[in-house]
């Protein structure tokens, strides 16, 4: 089982996503579950660290799953504080963290949220290829 299927379980991983995770040699460092969400810290082959956030009812490994907006309540049924604390812990341990998504709206939301929480969110970079678009930014303390 590769890194993507280890995180999400075999039933939530497309063949393409599983192959990509294995081919890219991405290592999962830590997983943190809070309420309906999972925060995952990855180490890329170049030594950089990247954070993924997903709701537990859908995978974050496909563009289709990220394209649909999930209705959100005005107040989540759980506190975001533990997620912010875990994110801060990872920043302290690993330094700069990359945050990215295949959904521009979510990228903007994450950027705004992390900035309001006191983290230094850098400018959002946009990469577009023939078959995907990706928005990401670096976060520091």
Secondary structure as UniProt FT lines:
FT   HELIX           3..8
FT   HELIX           10..12
FT   HELIX           15..23
FT   TURN            24..25
FT   STRAND          27..34
FT   TURN            35..36
FT   STRAND          37..43
FT   TURN            45..46
FT   STRAND          49..55
FT   TURN            56..57
FT   HELIX           63..67
FT   HELIX           81..94
FT   STRAND          97..101
FT   HELIX           104..116
FT   TURN            117..118
FT   STRAND          120..121
FT   STRAND          125..128
FT   STRAND          133..140
//
